[in-house]
Amino acid sequence: MTTSSKTRLGRARAGANFALIKYWGKADARLNVPAVGSISITLDALFTETSVALDPNLASDELTLNGRRRDEDLEKISACLDLLRLKAEVTTRAAVTSTNNFPTGAGLASSASGFAALVCAAEAALGLELTPRERSILARQGSGSAARSIFGGFVEMHAGNSADGNDSFAEPLLDKDAWPLEVVIAVTTKAEKEVGSRSGMTRSATSSPYYAAWVTGQPADLRVGRDAIRARDFGALAEIAEHNCLKMHAAAMSAQPPLVYWNGATVECMHAIRRLRAGGVPVFFTIDAGPQVKAVCAPGARPKVEAALRGLPGVLELLTSRLGPGACTTP
Ligand code: PMV
C-alpha cells in the first residue's frame, strides 16, 4: 500500500441513460448483478459532473451532492471507491463533489450518471488505466444502470452468469449519430421517490406472481429490441419498448404491498403519446421507477411531441435531449 501526502484530483462527466428494454430484479444482490439484460440510450443534456479529491488528511470519505452534504448516501459511494482503491492499492479517503443538472432521485437516472461519473473521476484521481469494460463492471456495483452510462448512444447490458459478476457489463450497440433519436421528458414531480429501485426490485422479485414471467420473457424482448435498433426500425422499437416497460410496471404493481410509481399525469402522458403515434408521429414512451415520462421520438418529431405534452395537467416541465456520449474525464 502507498499513501501520498498530496491531494490528487480527478473529474468526470457522465450522461444519464434510460432503458428501452428494462432492468428490474437482481440475480446477486451483493455483487449487484441484474437478473436480466437491458438496452438503453445515453443522453446528452442530462448529466452528472463529479470530482474526486483524494486527501490524506481525511479520516473518512465525504460526499457533497448538489451543494449539500449527503451522509445518507456515503456508504454506497465509499463501497464503490473501495473497489477502485483496492485496484490502485491505496487507502486514501476522498472528498467527492457531485452535481446533477436535473432533478435527483426522481426516476431520471441520477444514480446511473452518478456512479458512472464517480468511477471515471476516481480512476483519474487514483491514476488507474481501466478498460471501458472494467469501468462498466465497477459502475454496475454502484448502480446496475450505471454500467450503461459508461457508453454513449445505444447500449446493451449483459446480465452475465459467472459467479464473480465479471461477465455482467454493458457494451455499445449502435453509435449515437447512426440513429439520432431525440427525447422529451415530462417531469411530473420533482420530489425524490418513496421506494427506490433497489427495494422495489426485491419486493417485486419476492412477492409478485408476474416476476418469473418478466424474467423469462426478457431474452426475447432483448432480441426484438436489438434487431429493431440495428435495423433503425422505429415502429418495431416503439412496440417492444412500450410492451417491455408496461411488463416491468406490472411486476411492480403486482408486488405486495403494491408499487405504483405513476401519478395521474404519467397516465395522461402515456395516452397522449399513443394518440400521437396513432396519428403518424414517430414517438413512444418509457417510464422508470418514478412518475416521469420519457418520450422517445424520431428526429424532426420533437416539436409535435413537446406541443402535445406541454399542455397536459400535471406536467411541470419538459426536458429535451439528444443522444449523448459515454462517460469521460474532464479538465
Ligand atoms: O440502477 P438502478 O438500481 O437505479 O435500477 C434502475 C431500474 C430502472 O431504471 C427502473 C430500469 C433500468 O433499466 O434503468
Residues whose N, C-alpha, C, O or C-beta is under 5 A from the ligand:
A	BS01	PMV	A19 I21 K22 Y23 S38 S111 S143 G144 S145 A146 S197 R198 D288 A289
